[in-house]
Amino acid sequence: MNMLKKAPLAALIGATLLPAVAMANMHGHSSIGPSAGDREFSLSGTGSSSKDFDNSSFGISADYGWYYSDRTLLGVRQSISYADVEGEGLTDDFWNGSTRLFADYHFGQNAARPFVGASLGGIYGDGVNDTGIAGLEAGLKYYLLPTTFIQARAEYQFLFDSGDSANDNFDDGAWAYTFGMGLNF
């Protein structure tokens, strides 16, 4: 009798996932993950607030890429961030953005796909000087469906104005963390 109570929930979950699985199979994916020539789009976010919510920040990042091989992804990343800072006599908000090219190499063929990569581009906005930005990154994609994944990424980013300043500023970089989801098509 208890099984019959859970049957509608199982049917609802199955009916919800069926269109996504059918769509993935229509695109020629019989296994998990991308193939050479596939495209990828992902959307990630990050944020933080003080305990009183008077100092807060959030950001969003969109990636669009092309799989050069089933393991190598080349693409462009657009990030936008906002910070609301309050302090002694200071109340201000800052909008920043960055546009970067990136290359990631993925390991494995299972649902969990760790990756490493690098990015290079520019950063601009209210809270920074317009300048170059570069970084090394590592992360993990986990495929929930054959072409749909969640991901976590950590980037070590540093700013530079020239090749000499890039070498000098590498030690003064900062970590950026994102969590999001994406799909291959």
Rosetta blueprint (number, residue, H / E / L):
1 M L
2 N H
3 M H
4 L H
5 K H
6 K H
7 A H
8 P H
9 L H
10 A H
11 A H
12 L H
13 I H
14 G H
15 A H
16 T H
17 L H
18 L H
19 P H
20 A H
21 V H
22 A H
23 M H
24 A H
25 N H
26 M H
27 H L
28 G L
29 H L
30 S L
31 S L
32 I L
33 G L
34 P L
35 S L
36 A L
37 G L
38 D L
39 R E
40 E E
41 F E
42 S E
43 L E
44 S E
45 G E
46 T E
47 G E
48 S E
49 S E
50 S L
51 K L
52 D L
53 F L
54 D L
55 N L
56 S E
57 S E
58 F E
59 G E
60 I E
61 S E
62 A E
63 D E
64 Y E
65 G E
66 W E
67 Y E
68 Y L
69 S L
70 D L
71 R L
72 T E
73 L E
74 L E
75 G E
76 V E
77 R E
78 Q E
79 S E
80 I E
81 S E
82 Y E
83 A E
84 D E
85 V E
86 E E
87 G E
88 E L
89 G L
90 L E
91 T E
92 D E
93 D E
94 F E
95 W E
96 N E
97 G E
98 S E
99 T E
100 R E
101 L E
102 F E
103 A E
104 D E
105 Y E
106 H E
107 F L
108 G L
109 Q L
110 N L
111 A L
112 A E
113 R E
114 P E
115 F E
116 V E
117 G E
118 A E
119 S E
120 L E
121 G E
122 G E
123 I E
124 Y E
125 G E
126 D L
127 G L
128 V L
129 N L
130 D L
131 T E
132 G E
133 I E
134 A E
135 G E
136 L E
137 E E
138 A E
139 G E
140 L E
141 K E
142 Y E
143 Y E
144 L E
145 L E
146 P L
147 T L
148 T E
149 F E
150 I E
151 Q E
152 A E
153 R E
154 A E
155 E E
156 Y E
157 Q E
158 F E
159 L E
160 F E
161 D L
162 S L
163 G H
164 D H
165 S H
166 A H
167 N H
168 D H
169 N H
170 F H
171 D H
172 D H
173 G L
174 A E
175 W E
176 A E
177 Y E
178 T E
179 F E
180 G E
181 M E
182 G E
183 L E
184 N E
185 F L
